Amino acid sequence: MTTALSLRQEKVKQREGVRLKRTLRSLFGGKDFGFLWTDDSTSYTDGETIWVKYEVQTEHHRLFSPEECRILRKGHGLHERGHIEFDYLPDYVQWQVDNHSTRLEDWKDFSSPKYPSQWLQFFGNMSMDGRMENFVVLKFPTYKDYVDFTNYEWRFGIREEGIGENPIQDFQDCYSSRVLGMNDLEGWLPEAVELVNTVQEKIEELRFAPSTKECLELVSSIMKEVWPTLAEWMELNDMEMDQPPADYQSDSHEDGQQWGDSKETRENAQSILVQVEIAKEDSAREQESSTEKNTTGSMNESEGKEPEETDESDKEKPSKPDFSHIIRIEEKQQEKDFKEADELVSDFEEKNDEVSIEIPEKKTRLNEEIVIKAYHRQNANEYAKLRGEIKRFIKPTSKALRELLEGEKEQVRKNVRSGRFMPNKAWKAVHCSDSNVFQKYKAGTPKGNAFVSLLGDISGSTWCLLPGGIPVYQEIQKAMLLLLESCVEAGIPTTAHAFTEDDETIIYPIKPNPHRYGEEEKSYLGAIKPELGNRDTLALQWSLDQLIKRPEDIRLAIILSDGLPVFEHGEGPETIRNMVEKAEKQGIDVLCLFVGEPSPHTIQTVRDMYPGRAIFSEQNIARELQKQVKRIIRQRRK
């Protein structure tokens, strides 16, 4: 059962996912692949994307700490990415076809048996997992504990439960443990362990098989050897032959899946095997050298003495490795993630603000609460698509903004017709009739700074289409994206919000932090869609209230809308005009970007609300925005 996560937990989840994908991509040679969290029973892959189970805590497992859950998710990610690297699934699918039967007589023909599908899946999946994970650990030895932790603590549920009760289940436990390179458990029935021991050499061989096909050929040999005994035990225990008693969390590859590259996966495995052989040769040389040294140095001392014998069986082997090291690593990483998430969440956390609006028509003030809360969708792909459409306008707009904010040096023009008289040039006027005897001084301006606040209308009417068939809200998105990208590139602090009305005015932070513009903010911008109503008065006043606190020389509020606002409680066009005029007296410029095909009455009303500050543009919004922003900045710099 999936539990609802708080905003803080969602951000931590996102950060963990981004970091895990980055880690896997770096480990496996920088190759790109899809990565998604899933709520399915286990993790899986289709050869191009990996789905990693996020809620790893289930009723079938012991209680995990948060950092242990992180270890499990990382282990799942390594496992699934390992399948893409080392497995060729068509070989597995064909192997099942060649060895499967639904007939009891085929199952009991031990000279040339065919098997029930679930037994094929148990042996095939578990053996492929063992081979693949062995290669992953050999390739990345520092991640061995993550793979082992996932096997010891998650794959088998609670591993010790039910051992010593059924020889078939104990066989499955023992076989799985051996192919995965895990320690044996005390308590398995001796006959089950002995049956696994008969095929131990082949188990070791399949863990280093050069290809999926060769691994499965060894599995076929193992199954043929152990199947008669398993069939006999199932009959003695009155069990169905097509139902293995143990149901483990291993990948269940669907028959219809066909992914992998036979040549590439074989080459990936071969590169690991070459390294294994080199390591064996190096180890053998070191051992030989050490033996010679010890023999020469201690020959006299050891003469006449019998070597001491050590019984390895006397040393107690732990049931599982010590994982305290990686738990500490994940504890520290988790603390870092929560700290970063807290900084991010503080900008998006839900809160209520009171907004006070002056209604000049009634000479009264209206006080209402609005809600600021995180938007309920994110879409990074849509953001990337929209950015591609306006990309060519970003650099010119950014360059213009930078140039306009640069200071101007003072200028002195000499030998001109008007200005301050230059006495040393009087002779030119008397003897040469030359009136160019004056000089003019033009004061410079200091380097300026600016702040931009964007406010986007996402009311239901923005679904309407423009003449080119593009929805209004997409043009609003593009305009907001252009300004955000241009301001960020020009180093101008900028915020962006969207607003709608549903019983109360709702402000959605798109880019609430003036100095941060990352994947989080971009994915919110890419996701905004039309919702319900629009109460421009409250949203605009809230935006102006935030701007009045800013110290910059130029403070610009841009509201992007498709039509007339909804007025309530005696509000009217004069209410917005009054806001705009008061704001400009306080050093804040207000610009309305109007998108759509309004009627003449609507055009005039908008011009009345935003006198000299309204843009009506059905096309080429980028150029219109650039023109207006330039004009406003020049006017403020006079």
C-alpha positions as CSV (number, residue, x, y, z in Angstrom):
1,M,0.0,0.0,0.0
2,T,1.4,3.4,-1.0
3,T,1.4,6.1,1.6
4,A,1.0,9.8,0.7
5,L,4.2,11.7,1.1
6,S,4.6,15.2,2.5
7,L,6.1,17.9,0.3
8,R,9.4,17.5,2.2
9,Q,9.4,13.7,1.6
10,E,8.5,14.2,-2.0
11,K,11.5,16.5,-2.5
12,V,13.8,14.0,-0.8
13,K,12.4,11.3,-3.0
14,Q,13.1,13.3,-6.1
15,R,16.6,14.2,-5.0
16,E,17.4,10.5,-4.2
17,G,16.1,9.5,-7.6
18,V,18.2,12.1,-9.4
19,R,21.3,11.1,-7.5
20,L,20.7,7.4,-8.0
21,K,20.3,7.8,-11.7
22,R,23.4,9.9,-11.9
23,T,25.4,7.3,-9.9
24,L,24.3,4.5,-12.2
25,R,25.0,6.4,-15.3
26,S,28.5,7.3,-14.1
27,L,29.2,3.6,-13.1
28,F,28.0,2.1,-16.3
29,G,30.0,4.3,-18.7
30,G,27.8,7.3,-19.1
31,K,25.2,5.5,-21.2
32,D,21.8,7.2,-20.9
33,F,18.7,5.3,-19.7
34,G,15.3,6.1,-18.3
35,F,14.7,6.0,-14.5
36,L,11.4,6.0,-12.7
37,W,10.2,5.1,-9.2
38,T,7.5,2.4,-9.1
39,D,4.9,1.1,-6.6
40,D,4.9,-2.4,-8.2
41,S,5.8,-5.4,-6.1
42,T,9.4,-5.3,-7.2
43,S,11.8,-3.4,-9.5
44,Y,12.1,-4.2,-13.2
45,T,13.5,-3.0,-16.6
46,D,12.5,-3.1,-20.2
47,G,16.0,-2.7,-21.4
48,E,15.8,1.0,-21.9
49,T,14.2,2.3,-18.6
50,I,14.6,0.9,-15.1
51,W,11.7,1.1,-12.6
52,V,13.0,1.0,-9.0
53,K,10.5,0.1,-6.2
54,Y,10.4,3.1,-3.8
55,E,8.3,1.6,-1.0
56,V,10.5,-1.3,-0.2
57,Q,9.0,-1.7,3.3
58,T,6.3,-4.5,3.0
59,E,4.5,-6.8,5.4
60,H,6.8,-9.6,4.3
61,H,9.9,-8.0,5.6
62,R,11.4,-6.9,8.9
63,L,11.1,-3.2,9.8
64,F,13.7,-1.2,7.9
65,S,15.2,2.2,9.0
66,P,15.0,5.1,6.4
67,E,18.7,4.7,5.6
68,E,18.3,0.9,5.1
69,C,15.5,1.7,2.7
70,R,17.9,3.9,0.7
71,I,20.4,1.0,0.6
72,L,17.7,-1.3,-0.7
73,R,16.7,1.2,-3.4
74,K,20.3,1.6,-4.5
75,G,20.7,-2.2,-4.5
76,H,17.6,-2.5,-6.7
77,G,18.9,0.2,-9.1
78,L,22.3,-1.6,-9.5
79,H,20.4,-4.9,-10.1
80,E,18.2,-3.6,-12.8
81,R,21.0,-1.6,-14.6
82,G,23.1,-4.7,-14.4
83,H,20.5,-6.7,-16.4
84,I,20.8,-4.1,-19.2
85,E,24.6,-4.4,-19.1
86,F,25.0,-8.2,-19.0
87,D,21.8,-10.0,-20.0
88,Y,20.3,-10.8,-23.4
89,L,16.6,-11.5,-22.8
90,P,15.7,-13.3,-26.1
91,D,18.0,-16.1,-25.1
92,Y,16.0,-16.5,-21.8
93,V,12.7,-16.4,-23.6
94,Q,13.8,-19.0,-26.1
95,W,15.2,-21.2,-23.3
96,Q,11.8,-21.2,-21.7
97,V,10.1,-22.2,-24.9
98,D,12.5,-25.0,-25.5
99,N,12.2,-26.5,-22.0
100,H,8.6,-25.8,-21.0
101,S,5.7,-28.3,-21.0
102,T,2.3,-28.4,-19.3
103,R,2.0,-32.2,-19.4
104,L,2.7,-34.3,-16.3
105,E,4.2,-37.1,-18.4
106,D,6.8,-34.7,-19.7
107,W,7.7,-33.7,-16.2
108,K,8.2,-37.3,-15.2
109,D,10.3,-38.3,-18.2
110,F,13.6,-37.9,-16.4
111,S,15.7,-39.0,-19.4
112,S,14.6,-35.9,-21.4
113,P,12.4,-33.8,-19.1
114,K,10.5,-30.7,-19.7
115,Y,9.4,-28.5,-16.8
116,P,6.5,-26.5,-15.4
117,S,6.9,-22.8,-16.2
118,Q,7.2,-21.7,-12.5
119,W,10.2,-24.1,-11.9
120,L,11.8,-22.8,-15.1
121,Q,11.4,-19.3,-13.9
122,F,12.8,-20.0,-10.5
123,F,16.0,-21.7,-11.9
124,G,16.3,-19.3,-14.8
125,N,15.6,-16.0,-13.0
126,M,17.7,-16.8,-9.9
127,S,20.6,-18.1,-11.9
128,M,20.7,-15.1,-14.3
129,D,20.4,-12.8,-11.3
130,G,23.4,-14.6,-9.6
131,R,25.6,-14.3,-12.7
132,M,24.6,-10.7,-13.4
133,E,25.1,-9.6,-9.8
134,N,28.5,-11.4,-9.7
135,F,29.6,-9.3,-12.7
136,V,28.3,-6.1,-11.1
137,V,30.2,-6.7,-7.9
138,L,33.4,-7.7,-9.8
139,K,33.1,-4.5,-11.9
140,F,32.2,-2.2,-8.9
141,P,33.6,-3.9,-5.7
142,T,32.8,-0.9,-3.5
143,Y,29.1,-1.5,-4.2
144,K,29.2,-5.2,-3.1
145,D,27.6,-4.4,0.3
146,Y,24.6,-2.8,-1.4
147,V,24.0,-5.8,-3.6
148,D,24.5,-8.2,-0.6
149,F,22.3,-6.2,1.7
150,T,19.4,-6.3,-0.8
151,N,19.8,-10.1,-1.0
152,Y,20.2,-10.9,2.7
153,E,17.6,-8.5,3.9
154,W,15.0,-8.2,1.2
155,R,15.0,-10.8,-1.5
156,F,14.0,-13.7,0.7
157,G,11.6,-11.8,3.0
158,I,12.7,-12.8,6.4
159,R,15.4,-15.3,5.4
160,E,15.4,-17.6,8.4
161,E,11.6,-18.2,8.5
162,G,10.4,-21.7,7.7
163,I,13.9,-23.3,7.3
164,G,14.3,-27.0,8.2
165,E,10.6,-27.8,7.5
166,N,10.5,-28.7,3.9
167,P,13.4,-30.2,1.8
168,I,12.2,-28.6,-1.4
169,Q,12.0,-25.1,0.1
170,D,15.3,-25.6,1.8
171,F,16.7,-26.7,-1.6
172,Q,15.4,-23.5,-3.1
173,D,16.9,-21.4,-0.3
174,C,20.3,-23.1,-0.5
175,Y,20.4,-23.0,-4.3
176,S,19.5,-19.3,-4.4
177,S,22.0,-18.5,-1.7
178,R,24.8,-20.3,-3.6
179,V,24.1,-18.7,-7.0
180,L,24.0,-15.3,-5.3
181,G,27.2,-15.9,-3.5
182,M,25.6,-15.7,0.0
183,N,26.5,-17.6,3.2
184,D,24.7,-20.8,4.1
185,L,22.2,-20.9,6.9
186,E,22.4,-23.4,9.7
187,G,19.2,-25.4,10.0
188,W,18.6,-26.4,6.4
189,L,17.8,-30.0,6.0
190,P,20.9,-32.0,5.2
191,E,19.4,-33.8,2.2
192,A,18.6,-30.4,0.6
193,V,22.1,-29.1,1.2
194,E,23.6,-32.3,-0.2
195,L,21.5,-32.1,-3.4
196,V,22.8,-28.5,-4.0
197,N,26.4,-29.8,-3.3
198,T,26.0,-32.2,-6.2
199,V,25.8,-29.3,-8.6
200,Q,28.0,-26.8,-6.8
201,E,30.7,-26.8,-9.5
202,K,28.2,-26.0,-12.2
203,I,26.8,-23.2,-9.9
204,E,30.2,-21.7,-9.7
205,E,30.7,-22.1,-13.5
206,L,27.4,-20.4,-14.4
207,R,28.3,-17.4,-12.1
208,F,31.1,-16.7,-14.6
209,A,29.4,-17.8,-17.8
210,P,30.4,-15.5,-20.8
211,S,26.8,-15.1,-22.0
212,T,23.2,-15.5,-21.0
213,K,22.9,-18.4,-23.4
214,E,25.8,-20.3,-21.8
215,C,24.5,-19.5,-18.3
216,L,21.1,-21.1,-19.2
217,E,22.8,-24.1,-20.8
218,L,24.4,-24.8,-17.4
219,V,21.0,-24.2,-15.7
220,S,19.5,-26.9,-18.0
221,S,22.2,-29.3,-17.0
222,I,21.6,-28.5,-13.3
223,M,17.9,-29.0,-13.6
224,K,18.2,-32.3,-15.3
225,E,20.5,-33.5,-12.5
226,V,18.4,-32.4,-9.5
227,W,14.9,-32.7,-11.0
228,P,14.3,-36.5,-10.3
229,T,15.0,-35.9,-6.6
230,L,12.8,-32.8,-6.4
231,A,10.0,-34.7,-8.2
232,E,10.3,-37.5,-5.7
233,W,10.2,-35.1,-2.7
234,M,7.2,-33.4,-4.1
235,E,5.4,-36.7,-4.5
236,L,6.3,-37.8,-1.0
237,N,5.1,-34.5,0.5
238,D,1.9,-34.6,-1.6
239,M,2.8,-31.4,-3.4
240,E,1.8,-30.1,-6.9
241,M,4.8,-30.4,-9.2
242,D,4.1,-27.1,-10.9
243,Q,4.2,-25.0,-7.7
244,P,7.6,-24.3,-6.1
245,P,6.9,-23.7,-2.4
246,A,9.2,-20.6,-2.1
247,D,8.2,-17.5,-3.9
248,Y,11.2,-15.1,-4.0
249,Q,11.5,-11.5,-5.0
250,S,13.5,-12.1,-8.2
251,D,12.9,-10.5,-11.6
252,S,10.0,-12.1,-13.4
253,H,10.8,-11.3,-17.1
254,E,7.8,-11.3,-19.3
255,D,7.8,-13.7,-22.3
256,G,6.9,-10.8,-24.6
257,Q,9.9,-8.8,-23.7
258,Q,12.8,-8.8,-26.2
259,W,15.6,-6.5,-25.2
260,G,19.4,-6.6,-25.0
261,D,22.2,-6.8,-27.5
262,S,23.8,-10.2,-27.7
263,K,27.2,-9.0,-28.9
264,E,27.4,-6.0,-26.5
265,T,26.3,-7.9,-23.4
266,R,28.8,-10.7,-24.2
267,E,31.6,-8.2,-24.6
268,N,30.7,-6.5,-21.3
269,A,30.9,-9.9,-19.5
270,Q,34.1,-10.8,-21.3
271,S,35.8,-7.6,-20.1
272,I,35.0,-8.6,-16.5
273,L,36.3,-12.2,-17.1
274,V,39.6,-10.8,-18.5
275,Q,40.1,-8.8,-15.4
276,V,39.3,-11.8,-13.3
277,E,42.0,-13.9,-15.1
278,I,44.6,-11.1,-14.7
279,A,43.8,-10.8,-11.0
280,K,44.3,-14.6,-10.6
281,E,47.6,-14.5,-12.3
282,D,48.8,-11.6,-10.2
283,S,47.6,-13.4,-7.0
284,A,49.4,-16.6,-8.0
285,R,52.7,-14.7,-8.7
286,E,52.5,-13.0,-5.3
287,Q,51.7,-16.2,-3.5
288,E,54.6,-18.0,-5.2
289,S,57.0,-15.2,-4.3
290,S,55.8,-15.1,-0.7
291,T,56.2,-18.9,-0.4
292,E,59.8,-18.8,-1.7
293,K,60.7,-16.0,0.7
294,N,59.2,-17.8,3.7
295,T,60.8,-21.1,2.8
296,T,64.3,-19.6,2.4
297,G,64.0,-17.5,5.6
298,S,62.7,-20.1,7.9
299,M,64.3,-23.4,6.7
300,N,66.6,-23.8,9.6
301,E,64.0,-22.8,12.2
302,S,61.4,-25.2,10.8
303,E,63.6,-28.2,10.4
304,G,62.4,-31.0,12.5
305,K,59.1,-29.3,13.4
306,E,55.7,-30.3,12.1
307,P,53.6,-27.4,10.8
308,E,50.7,-26.4,12.9
309,E,47.3,-27.3,11.5
310,T,44.4,-25.0,11.6
311,D,40.9,-26.3,11.2
312,E,38.9,-23.8,9.1
313,S,35.7,-25.4,10.3
314,D,36.4,-24.3,13.8
315,K,36.1,-20.7,12.7
316,E,32.4,-19.7,13.0
317,K,31.2,-18.1,9.7
318,P,28.7,-15.3,10.2
319,S,25.3,-15.8,8.7
320,K,25.6,-12.4,6.9
321,P,28.2,-9.6,6.4
322,D,28.5,-6.5,8.5
323,F,26.7,-3.7,6.8
324,S,27.3,-0.9,9.3
325,H,29.6,1.0,7.0
326,I,27.1,1.6,4.2
327,I,24.4,2.4,6.8
328,R,26.6,5.2,8.1
329,I,27.2,6.4,4.5
330,E,23.5,6.5,3.8
331,E,22.7,8.2,7.1
332,K,25.0,11.1,6.1
333,Q,23.6,11.3,2.6
334,Q,20.1,11.3,4.0
335,E,20.9,14.2,6.3
336,K,22.3,16.1,3.4
337,D,19.2,15.4,1.3
338,F,16.8,16.5,4.1
339,K,18.8,19.7,4.6
340,E,18.6,20.5,0.9
341,A,14.9,19.5,0.8
342,D,14.2,21.8,3.7
343,E,15.8,24.7,1.9
344,L,13.7,24.0,-1.2
345,V,10.5,23.2,0.6
346,S,10.6,26.5,2.5
347,D,10.0,28.3,-0.8
348,F,7.1,26.0,-1.8
349,E,5.5,25.3,1.6
350,E,1.8,26.1,1.9
351,K,0.8,29.2,3.7
352,N,-1.9,31.9,3.9
353,D,-1.3,35.6,3.3
354,E,-3.7,38.5,3.9
355,V,-4.0,41.0,1.1
356,S,-5.5,44.4,1.4
357,I,-7.0,46.1,-1.7
358,E,-8.1,49.7,-1.9
359,I,-11.4,50.2,-3.8
360,P,-11.4,53.8,-4.9
361,E,-14.9,53.7,-6.2
362,K,-16.2,53.0,-2.7
363,K,-13.4,54.6,-0.8
364,T,-13.0,51.5,1.2
365,R,-10.4,48.7,1.7
366,L,-11.0,45.0,1.2
367,N,-9.1,42.4,3.2
368,E,-9.0,38.8,2.0
369,E,-6.8,35.8,2.5
370,I,-5.1,34.0,-0.3
371,V,-3.3,30.6,-0.4
372,I,0.2,30.1,-1.6
373,K,1.0,26.4,-2.2
374,A,3.1,24.1,-4.4
375,Y,1.7,23.2,-7.8
376,H,0.4,19.7,-8.0
377,R,2.2,18.7,-11.2
378,Q,5.7,18.8,-12.7
379,N,6.7,18.2,-16.4
380,A,10.4,18.6,-17.3
381,N,9.8,17.3,-20.8
382,E,7.2,19.9,-21.7
383,Y,9.5,22.6,-20.3
384,A,12.3,21.4,-22.6
385,K,10.0,21.4,-25.6
386,L,8.8,25.0,-24.9
387,R,12.3,26.2,-24.4
388,G,13.3,24.8,-27.8
389,E,10.6,26.9,-29.4
390,I,11.8,30.2,-27.9
391,K,15.5,29.5,-27.5
392,R,16.6,31.9,-30.3
393,F,15.1,34.8,-28.4
394,I,16.9,34.2,-25.1
395,K,20.4,35.5,-25.8
396,P,19.3,38.7,-27.6
397,T,16.9,39.6,-24.8
398,S,19.5,38.7,-22.1
399,K,22.1,40.8,-23.9
400,A,19.8,43.8,-24.1
401,L,18.9,43.5,-20.4
402,R,22.6,43.4,-19.5
403,E,23.5,46.4,-21.7
404,L,20.6,48.5,-20.3
405,L,21.7,47.9,-16.8
406,E,25.3,48.8,-17.4
407,G,26.4,52.2,-16.2
408,E,27.2,55.1,-18.6
409,K,30.4,57.1,-18.4
410,E,30.3,60.9,-18.2
411,Q,30.8,62.6,-21.5
412,V,32.4,66.0,-22.4
413,R,31.7,67.3,-25.9
414,K,33.9,70.3,-27.0
415,N,33.7,72.7,-29.9
416,V,29.9,72.6,-30.1
417,R,27.4,75.4,-30.8
418,S,25.8,75.5,-27.4
419,G,26.7,74.8,-23.8
420,R,29.4,76.3,-21.6
421,F,31.6,79.0,-23.3
422,M,35.3,78.2,-23.6
423,P,37.2,81.5,-23.1
424,N,40.4,80.1,-24.8
425,K,38.4,79.7,-28.0
426,A,37.1,83.3,-28.2
427,W,39.6,84.1,-31.0
428,K,37.8,81.6,-33.2
429,A,34.5,83.5,-32.9
430,V,36.2,87.0,-33.5
431,H,38.7,86.2,-36.2
432,C,37.2,83.2,-37.9
433,S,33.4,83.7,-37.4
434,D,33.3,80.2,-35.9
435,S,30.6,79.7,-33.3
436,N,31.7,76.2,-32.2
437,V,33.3,77.6,-29.0
438,F,31.2,75.9,-26.4
439,Q,31.4,72.5,-24.5
440,K,28.7,70.3,-23.2
441,Y,28.9,68.0,-20.2
442,K,26.7,64.9,-19.9
443,A,26.7,63.2,-16.5
444,G,27.2,59.5,-16.4
445,T,24.9,57.0,-14.6
446,P,25.9,54.4,-12.1
447,K,25.5,50.7,-12.9
448,G,21.9,49.8,-12.2
449,N,20.1,46.7,-10.8
450,A,16.7,45.3,-11.3
451,F,14.2,42.8,-10.1
452,V,11.4,41.1,-12.1
453,S,8.3,39.5,-10.8
454,L,6.2,37.4,-13.2
455,L,2.6,36.5,-12.6
456,G,0.8,34.1,-15.0
457,D,-3.0,33.7,-15.3
458,I,-4.0,30.0,-15.6
459,S,-7.8,30.4,-15.5
460,G,-9.9,28.0,-17.5
461,S,-10.3,30.5,-20.4
462,T,-6.6,30.1,-21.3
463,W,-7.6,26.8,-22.9
464,C,-8.8,29.0,-25.9
465,L,-6.9,28.7,-29.1
466,L,-5.1,31.5,-30.9
467,P,-5.5,31.8,-34.7
468,G,-2.5,29.4,-35.2
469,G,-4.2,26.7,-33.1
470,I,-1.9,27.2,-30.1
471,P,-3.6,27.4,-26.7
472,V,-3.3,30.7,-24.9
473,Y,-1.8,29.2,-21.8
474,Q,1.1,27.8,-23.9
475,E,1.9,31.3,-25.2
476,I,1.8,32.5,-21.5
477,Q,4.2,29.7,-20.6
478,K,6.6,30.6,-23.4
479,A,6.6,34.3,-22.5
480,M,7.3,33.5,-18.8
481,L,10.0,31.0,-19.9
482,L,11.7,33.6,-22.1
483,L,11.8,36.2,-19.4
484,L,13.0,33.8,-16.8
485,E,15.8,32.4,-18.9
486,S,16.8,35.9,-20.1
487,C,16.9,37.3,-16.6
488,V,18.8,34.4,-15.2
489,E,21.4,34.7,-18.0
490,A,21.6,38.5,-17.4
491,G,22.0,38.0,-13.7
492,I,18.7,39.7,-12.8
493,P,16.9,38.3,-9.8
494,T,13.5,37.0,-10.9
495,T,10.5,35.3,-9.4
496,A,7.5,33.7,-11.1
497,H,4.1,32.6,-9.9
498,A,0.9,31.4,-11.5
499,F,-2.6,32.1,-10.1
500,T,-6.2,30.9,-10.2
501,E,-9.4,31.1,-8.2
502,D,-11.3,28.2,-6.6
503,D,-13.4,29.5,-3.7
504,E,-10.2,31.4,-2.8
505,T,-7.3,32.9,-4.7
506,I,-4.5,30.4,-5.1
507,I,-0.9,31.4,-5.9
508,Y,1.4,28.7,-7.2
509,P,5.1,29.3,-6.8
510,I,6.9,28.5,-10.1
511,K,10.2,30.2,-9.2
512,P,9.8,31.6,-5.7
513,N,13.5,32.0,-5.0
514,P,15.1,34.9,-6.9
515,H,18.5,33.2,-7.0
516,R,17.6,29.6,-7.8
517,Y,16.4,28.3,-11.1
518,G,16.9,24.5,-11.3
519,E,15.1,21.4,-12.5
520,E,12.5,21.8,-9.8
521,E,11.4,25.2,-11.0
522,K,11.6,24.3,-14.7
523,S,9.4,21.3,-14.2
524,Y,6.7,23.3,-12.5
525,L,6.8,25.8,-15.3
526,G,6.5,23.0,-17.9
527,A,3.5,21.6,-16.1
528,I,1.1,24.5,-15.6
529,K,-2.3,24.0,-17.2
530,P,-5.5,26.0,-17.1
531,E,-7.6,25.6,-14.0
532,L,-10.7,27.6,-12.8
533,G,-11.2,31.3,-12.3
534,N,-8.9,34.3,-12.0
535,R,-9.1,37.1,-9.5
536,D,-6.4,39.5,-10.9
537,T,-6.9,42.1,-8.2
538,L,-5.9,39.9,-5.3
539,A,-3.0,38.2,-7.2
540,L,-1.6,41.5,-8.5
541,Q,-1.8,43.2,-5.1
542,W,0.0,40.2,-3.5
543,S,2.8,40.4,-6.1
544,L,3.2,44.2,-5.6
545,D,3.3,43.6,-1.8
546,Q,6.3,41.4,-2.4
547,L,8.0,43.8,-4.7
548,I,7.8,46.8,-2.4
549,K,10.2,44.9,-0.1
550,R,12.9,44.7,-2.7
551,P,15.8,47.2,-2.7
552,E,16.6,47.2,-6.5
553,D,16.6,50.4,-8.5
554,I,14.2,48.9,-11.1
555,R,11.3,46.7,-10.0
556,L,9.1,45.3,-12.6
557,A,5.9,43.4,-12.2
558,I,4.6,41.6,-15.3
559,I,1.2,40.0,-15.3
560,L,0.5,37.6,-18.2
561,S,-3.2,37.2,-18.9
562,D,-5.8,36.4,-21.6
563,G,-8.7,38.6,-20.6
564,L,-10.6,40.6,-18.1
565,P,-10.3,39.8,-14.4
566,V,-13.2,38.6,-12.3
567,F,-14.3,41.5,-10.0
568,E,-16.0,41.0,-6.7
569,H,-17.1,43.1,-3.7
570,G,-17.4,46.4,-5.6
571,E,-14.0,46.0,-7.5
572,G,-13.7,47.3,-11.0
573,P,-11.2,48.3,-13.7
574,E,-10.4,51.4,-11.6
575,T,-9.3,49.2,-8.7
576,I,-6.4,47.8,-10.9
577,R,-5.6,51.2,-12.4
578,N,-5.3,52.6,-8.9
579,M,-3.0,49.7,-7.9
580,V,-0.8,50.3,-11.0
581,E,-0.6,54.1,-10.4
582,K,0.3,53.8,-6.7
583,A,2.9,51.1,-7.5
584,E,4.6,53.4,-10.1
585,K,4.8,56.2,-7.5
586,Q,6.6,53.7,-5.3
587,G,9.1,52.9,-8.0
588,I,7.4,49.7,-9.3
589,D,6.5,49.4,-13.0
590,V,3.6,47.2,-13.9
591,L,3.3,45.6,-17.3
592,C,0.3,43.6,-18.6
593,L,1.0,41.1,-21.4
594,F,-2.4,40.4,-23.0
595,V,-2.7,37.2,-25.0
596,G,-5.8,36.5,-27.1
597,E,-8.3,38.1,-29.4
598,P,-10.3,40.5,-27.2
599,S,-13.1,42.6,-28.4
600,P,-12.7,46.4,-28.8
601,H,-14.5,46.9,-25.5
602,T,-12.0,44.5,-23.8
603,I,-9.0,46.2,-25.4
604,Q,-10.1,49.6,-24.1
605,T,-10.8,48.3,-20.6
606,V,-7.3,46.7,-20.4
607,R,-5.8,50.0,-21.6
608,D,-7.7,51.8,-18.9
609,M,-6.4,49.3,-16.2
610,Y,-2.8,49.4,-17.4
611,P,-2.4,52.9,-18.9
612,G,0.6,52.8,-21.3
613,R,1.6,49.5,-19.9
614,A,-0.5,47.0,-21.9
615,I,0.9,44.8,-24.7
616,F,-1.6,43.3,-27.1
617,S,0.2,40.6,-29.1
618,E,-1.2,37.5,-30.8
619,Q,2.1,36.6,-32.3
620,N,5.8,37.3,-31.6
621,I,5.4,37.8,-27.9
622,A,9.1,37.5,-27.4
623,R,9.8,40.6,-29.6
624,E,7.1,42.6,-27.9
625,L,8.3,41.7,-24.4
626,Q,11.8,42.7,-25.3
627,K,10.7,46.1,-26.7
628,Q,8.6,46.9,-23.6
629,V,11.2,45.8,-21.0
630,K,13.8,47.9,-22.8
631,R,11.5,50.9,-22.7
632,I,10.7,50.6,-19.0
633,I,14.3,50.1,-18.0
634,R,15.4,53.2,-20.0
635,Q,12.7,55.3,-18.5
636,R,13.7,54.3,-14.9
637,R,17.4,55.0,-15.7
638,K,16.8,58.6,-16.9
